[in-house]
Amino acid sequence: MRRVRTEAPRLPRWLAARMGLPGQTPQADEAGHRHATWLELFLDLIFVYALAAVVARLGNEPSPSPRAVLAVIGLFVVIQWAWMGQVYYDTRFDPDDALHRLLVLVALVGAGAMTLGVDEVPESVLLPVGYLIVRGVLLLLYLRAWPTSPSARMVTTVYLIGFGSGWLIWLVSLTVPTELRPVLWIVAMVIELATPWVGVRWLNRWPVDNRHLPERIGQFTIIVLGSALASLLFAVPDHPPPHMILTAAMAFLIPAAVWWVYTTFVTTRLTQSRLRGGQAYSYLHIPLGGALLLLGWALGQVVRLVDDNANRLPLELRLLLGASMVVWTACGLALYWLWTRPSAARLAIAAYGVVSVSLITATVHQPRLMLSLLSLAVVGYAVLLSRRLARAGREMNTPEG
């Protein structure tokens, strides 16, 4: 059920009018469903650059260290969580006035600072300062919504206590030695990530918008896929010979198959009636998004090795490629499980995806052969799963009797 914020503190009318910022309620379609606003899409832009900065930390070395991979995963979680906080506010409290716009623009400045600070973590304070700005704006928005209704007070209290505690720890991290900062960041993120689960009983009493939340999370997933494609395209040399064009095309089939499966799942809206507070749905997209980001980087390295005429893929790269594909498959199965208990056919498709990807990445060492086999396996998985999802969507929408 969609709830609209009313009578919240706002800019004086004369000031908003002088600034050309009248209050506006987000547009809905003919069926009354709320879609992403221009402001929300504008916010997404800075996170495109943030994701690019995160994956750039891996560089072009085809044998990444576990520490480097863990750092990228951790930074991705911070970036996605900063973005997701605003989404959850928007899905319950409609942004409809000038003050909201101005606060979100301040959050954009914070997101920009986070983007600039990613490369120099933990020495630079840009990342924590940017995060403090983004989450500080979110806390102000929840404070603004708190007095509007009993339901709003219930929801915002949960977030203000949990997120406020995490915000204070991030603030304290600015005063400690550099080597201790990541420890405090991890503690703060654990508290913040646990908050919606600790308060799940209260948050579920005010369900999220079951069209708006999947749409927004889907848009972020497409942004991550775009970053993965960028990693792949940047690996293709200038004026590529025919064999490199073919190699890039085979590599492209993998993120294309991911996109096909994901959009099929989202458009069938299998989990729409079971979102409730949205915790499980959104949290599953954190490892899913991280896996896709690493998948794009790994595919780019495979293309580079083909261009260098390498005869063997490093073990670290094969492990990263296989692990990212397995995590994507497992997250897809878990998302399906939110709708209903998977049938034997659905489990068999997931098993095929995991086993085929694992065998190929574990046993095939030659770059071009491994890429060819992996592309065929993933495309086959996408075809089988898409057919299954489409059938499930038809069954769900078929009236009984």
Secondary structure as UniProt FT lines:
FT   HELIX           13..18
FT   TURN            19..20
FT   TURN            30..31
FT   HELIX           38..56
FT   TURN            57..60
FT   HELIX           66..92
FT   HELIX           98..117
FT   HELIX           118..120
FT   TURN            121..123
FT   HELIX           126..145
FT   HELIX           146..148
FT   HELIX           150..173
FT   TURN            174..175
FT   HELIX           178..180
FT   HELIX           181..198
FT   HELIX           200..203
FT   TURN            204..205
FT   TURN            210..211
FT   HELIX           212..233
FT   TURN            234..235
FT   HELIX           242..268
FT   TURN            269..271
FT   HELIX           272..274
FT   TURN            276..277
FT   HELIX           279..307
FT   TURN            308..309
FT   HELIX           315..337
FT   TURN            338..339
FT   HELIX           344..363
FT   HELIX           367..397
//
